[in-house]
């Protein structure tokens, strides 16, 4: 990408999209195209194609998606598969129709089998059964990866896919009904502290292990790969390190200032036992993360306080 290249960030108001916009502007890319839902409805194919015809973006970051945690995925499975399939299909196809030079599709580490060998290598995709609690979302993301690969094969496009691990950071979703584990814990601990509670309830046993990546690190990796990677094989993006949910809760508690009792509700689902990405392919391309988990959680909590999120 050149500094004056026209760059479209789909989903620019979300956790990932807003971080990509920040990173691009930080690096001096100013010719950015960002459209809100009321300006371009990505669920409507005609609107998407009219937009691409008018704007003719050269580079596309496809960060728009319907996302959520275990509860949201379990409650709205039809919405998760339909919305994500439609959004990504419309944007990928329009990028081909209107000759975008390159597209980066953002997937998720939930595409891997539930009982996948750890750490998870890219070649393990489709080697086993998916985790039932997020299967609709995972299937949509797998379809996006394959669509990019098949368009490259048939139309000689330059569409790449990246699979980030669990993300967190500014502009995350902190709603207890629909959020992922880290922002949910942050809100629970903050409210417990504010209300002088003696304990915090946490879903599951606390034993599952998860890897967490600050969204600013993800954005940095995405821009790096847009400039340095051009293969159809997708790339894992993560830290290569994981923590148990109990360990995560203890870190969040210390940052927030609530170190009372933790009560784990084992009647609630744990989800996949472990999700740790093999990031050797990414490291071989010359990129590594910079933000530690503790520092990232501290920065995110400070952002929440500054922006009156809770």
C-alpha positions, 0 to 999 in steps of 0.5 A: 500500500502507498500512503495515498492508496484508497483503503476501505475498512469494513466494520470501522466502528468495531473493536478490530476495524477501529484499531485498523483505522488507528494504525493506518492513520498512525502510519500516515495512510490518510485516504481511508474510506469508512462507511457506517451501517446507515450509509452502506448496509453490507447485508444488501448486495446492491448497496455494496456493489453501488458503493464499490463502483463509486469508491473503487477502493484499492485495498480492503480490510474486511473486519465487519462481522456479527460477533459475540461470546458463548451465550450470544452464539448459543442464543442466536445461531441463525443470525450468526451464520446468516449475517456473517455469510452475507456480509463477507460474501458481498464484500469479497465478491464486490472486491473482485467485481471492481478490481480491488488490488488486495483484500484482507479477510479477518476470521477467528481461531474458533474455526479449528476443531474442538479437540484440536492438537495444541498449539493449533497449526494452520493445516489443522483446519477441517481436521475434526468436529467444531465446538458446538457453542460457536459452530455457526460463526465458525462455519461462516468464517471457514466459508470466508477463508475458502471463498478467498482461496477459490477466488484467487484460484479462479480469478487471480485475485489477491485475497488473504485471510488471517485468523486472530486469537481472542481479542480485547482492547478499546471499543470492545463489547462490554455487555454481559449478555453478548460479550466475550470472556475478558470484557465480561470479567472486566465489567463484573469485577468493576461492578462488584467493586463499586457495589462492595460485593464479596464475590464474583461469579464466573461461568465454567470451571476456570480451567479452560485455557485461552490466548489473548491478543491486544487489538492494537497488536492485531491491527499492526499485524494486519497492516504488516501482512497487507504489505508483506504477504500474498499467499492464499494460505491463511495466517494465524495471529496471536501471542503463542502464550495462553492462560487459564480463565482462573489466571485471567480472572486473577489478573483482571481482579488485580487491575480493577482492584477487586481481589475478593472471592471468585466463585466458578459456576461449573453448571455453565459451559466451558467451551473448548478446553484449550485454544492456543495458536501456533504462530510460527508462520507469522513469526517467520514473516518477521512480525511479533506482538508487543503488548503484554496481557497485564499491560493490555488489560490495564490500558483497556480498563483505563480506556473504559474509565475514561470513556465511562463505559461502565 
